[in-house]
Amino acid sequence: MTSKLETNEHIDWIHRLPREEVLKNVASADLAWCARDAYFESQTRELSTKVLECILVGTPPILTRSKLHEELLGEDWPFFVDGPEDLAWKTDLISKLQKAKKSLSYSEIKLGTHKLSNISRDFSILLGGESS
């Protein structure tokens, strides 16, 4: 699979990069492949750093459908796949990209509630402390 991706004229396969360059490259992409094994996704509540980076810079991620991804991006996210062989994401690509760009701004707002400063504030209030 990797060799097919590395040699495809429509895919820019980027190998390991220094951390400083990752967001710059993700931001310049039209889409980012972030799909993981469906079994893994069904067994975890972990959100991949790749997904967070994509949302941060507005690049739509192609993802394996999971409850966590549906909560974050909505059940109708246009770039859900069932696995690496699922090519449904390619169908009607332009309209899916337009829909995804609109959805990402909403997801970025949702992620804001999970910032450490917001969680700390909410936890402090829960414990009877003052809000800051």
BATIKOL-605562 format. One record per residue (C-alpha): x, y, z; residue number from 1. Coordinates in Angstrom, 2 decimals. Layout:
<sites>
+---------+---------+---------+-----+
!    east !   north !      up ! num !
+---------+---------+---------+-----+
!       X !       Y !       Z ! NUM !
...
+---------+---------+---------+-----+
</sites>
This chain:
<sites>
+---------+---------+---------+-----+
!    east !   north !      up ! num !
+---------+---------+---------+-----+
!    0.00 !    0.00 !    0.00 !   1 !
!    2.75 !    2.45 !    0.95 !   2 !
!    4.57 !    2.00 !   -2.36 !   3 !
!    1.34 !    2.77 !   -4.27 !   4 !
!    0.92 !    5.98 !   -2.28 !   5 !
!    4.54 !    7.02 !   -2.64 !   6 !
!    4.49 !    6.64 !   -6.42 !   7 !
!    1.04 !    8.12 !   -7.14 !   8 !
!    1.25 !   11.36 !   -9.13 !   9 !
!   -1.74 !   12.84 !   -7.25 !  10 !
!   -0.40 !   12.15 !   -3.76 !  11 !
!    2.40 !   14.00 !   -2.05 !  12 !
!    3.68 !   11.37 !    0.36 !  13 !
!    5.54 !   13.17 !    3.14 !  14 !
!    7.85 !   11.16 !    5.34 !  15 !
!    8.82 !   12.07 !    8.89 !  16 !
!    9.30 !   15.77 !    9.43 !  17 !
!   10.60 !   17.95 !   12.23 !  18 !
!    7.66 !   19.05 !   14.39 !  19 !
!    7.99 !   22.65 !   13.21 !  20 !
!    7.31 !   21.65 !    9.60 !  21 !
!    4.34 !   19.36 !   10.17 !  22 !
!    1.61 !   22.01 !   10.47 !  23 !
!    2.95 !   23.94 !    7.49 !  24 !
!    2.71 !   20.83 !    5.31 !  25 !
!   -0.69 !   19.79 !    6.66 !  26 !
!   -2.03 !   23.30 !    6.03 !  27 !
!   -0.96 !   23.17 !    2.39 !  28 !
!   -2.79 !   19.87 !    1.75 !  29 !
!   -6.25 !   19.54 !    0.23 !  30 !
!   -6.94 !   16.42 !    2.33 !  31 !
!   -5.02 !   14.35 !    4.86 !  32 !
!   -5.19 !   10.58 !    5.27 !  33 !
!   -5.76 !    9.98 !    8.98 !  34 !
!   -7.66 !    6.69 !    8.77 !  35 !
!   -6.60 !    3.96 !   11.14 !  36 !
!   -7.65 !    0.33 !   11.44 !  37 !
!  -11.40 !    0.08 !   12.14 !  38 !
!  -10.86 !   -2.42 !   14.95 !  39 !
!   -8.43 !   -0.05 !   16.66 !  40 !
!  -10.84 !    2.86 !   16.33 !  41 !
!  -13.65 !    0.80 !   17.86 !  42 !
!  -11.49 !   -0.05 !   20.88 !  43 !
!  -10.20 !    3.39 !   21.83 !  44 !
!  -11.36 !    6.87 !   22.82 !  45 !
!   -8.01 !    8.29 !   21.73 !  46 !
!   -8.04 !   11.15 !   19.25 !  47 !
!   -5.08 !   11.07 !   16.90 !  48 !
!   -2.75 !   14.07 !   16.91 !  49 !
!   -3.02 !   14.02 !   13.10 !  50 !
!   -6.75 !   14.73 !   13.36 !  51 !
!   -6.19 !   17.63 !   15.75 !  52 !
!   -3.50 !   19.10 !   13.49 !  53 !
!   -5.84 !   18.90 !   10.49 !  54 !
!   -8.66 !   20.66 !   12.34 !  55 !
!   -6.27 !   23.32 !   13.62 !  56 !
!   -5.13 !   24.27 !   10.12 !  57 !
!   -8.42 !   23.59 !    8.30 !  58 !
!   -7.37 !   20.54 !    6.27 !  59 !
!  -10.13 !   17.92 !    6.04 !  60 !
!   -9.00 !   14.54 !    7.44 !  61 !
!  -10.02 !   11.25 !    5.85 !  62 !
!  -11.00 !    9.13 !    8.86 !  63 !
!  -12.22 !    5.73 !    9.86 !  64 !
!  -15.75 !    6.15 !   11.19 !  65 !
!  -15.85 !    5.93 !   14.99 !  66 !
!  -18.07 !    7.26 !   17.76 !  67 !
!  -15.37 !    9.75 !   18.76 !  68 !
!  -14.94 !   11.04 !   15.19 !  69 !
!  -18.70 !   11.32 !   14.77 !  70 !
!  -18.95 !   13.32 !   18.01 !  71 !
!  -16.22 !   15.68 !   16.80 !  72 !
!  -17.10 !   16.10 !   13.12 !  73 !
!  -20.70 !   14.91 !   12.90 !  74 !
!  -22.23 !   11.68 !   11.66 !  75 !
!  -22.44 !   13.08 !    8.14 !  76 !
!  -18.71 !   13.93 !    7.81 !  77 !
!  -18.03 !   13.42 !    4.08 !  78 !
!  -14.63 !   11.80 !    4.50 !  79 !
!  -15.40 !    8.77 !    6.65 !  80 !
!  -14.06 !    5.47 !    5.32 !  81 !
!  -14.48 !    1.87 !    6.41 !  82 !
!  -10.80 !    1.13 !    5.86 !  83 !
!   -7.84 !    1.66 !    3.53 !  84 !
!   -9.52 !   -0.05 !    0.58 !  85 !
!  -12.67 !    2.10 !    0.85 !  86 !
!  -12.53 !    4.66 !   -1.94 !  87 !
!  -15.97 !    6.20 !   -1.31 !  88 !
!  -14.30 !    9.43 !   -0.17 !  89 !
!  -13.29 !   10.09 !   -3.79 !  90 !
!  -16.88 !   10.29 !   -5.05 !  91 !
!  -18.11 !   13.87 !   -5.60 !  92 !
!  -14.87 !   15.20 !   -4.15 !  93 !
!  -15.39 !   18.94 !   -4.81 !  94 !
!  -18.73 !   19.20 !   -2.99 !  95 !
!  -17.38 !   17.08 !   -0.13 !  96 !
!  -14.39 !   19.41 !    0.24 !  97 !
!  -16.70 !   22.44 !    0.39 !  98 !
!  -18.88 !   20.79 !    3.05 !  99 !
!  -15.84 !   19.69 !    5.06 ! 100 !
!  -14.31 !   23.18 !    5.14 ! 101 !
!  -17.53 !   24.54 !    6.65 ! 102 !
!  -17.66 !   21.74 !    9.23 ! 103 !
!  -14.05 !   22.22 !   10.31 ! 104 !
!  -14.60 !   25.73 !   11.64 ! 105 !
!  -17.38 !   24.38 !   13.87 ! 106 !
!  -15.13 !   21.52 !   15.05 ! 107 !
!  -12.39 !   23.97 !   15.97 ! 108 !
!  -14.88 !   25.76 !   18.22 ! 109 !
!  -15.87 !   22.44 !   19.80 ! 110 !
!  -12.21 !   21.61 !   20.46 ! 111 !
!  -11.85 !   24.89 !   22.35 ! 112 !
!  -13.91 !   23.46 !   25.18 ! 113 !
!  -11.20 !   20.83 !   25.61 ! 114 !
!   -8.30 !   23.27 !   26.02 ! 115 !
!   -6.37 !   22.70 !   29.22 ! 116 !
!   -7.15 !   26.20 !   30.48 ! 117 !
!  -10.90 !   25.66 !   30.01 ! 118 !
!  -10.84 !   22.21 !   31.60 ! 119 !
!   -8.84 !   23.56 !   34.55 ! 120 !
!  -11.31 !   26.44 !   35.02 ! 121 !
!  -14.33 !   24.10 !   34.83 ! 122 !
!  -12.75 !   21.64 !   37.25 ! 123 !
!  -11.94 !   24.44 !   39.67 ! 124 !
!  -15.56 !   25.64 !   39.56 ! 125 !
!  -16.77 !   22.07 !   40.07 ! 126 !
!  -14.64 !   21.83 !   43.21 ! 127 !
!  -16.07 !   25.07 !   44.53 ! 128 !
!  -13.20 !   27.31 !   43.53 ! 129 !
!  -13.53 !   30.63 !   41.81 ! 130 !
!  -13.60 !   31.00 !   38.07 ! 131 !
!  -10.74 !   32.97 !   36.56 ! 132 !
+---------+---------+---------+-----+
</sites>
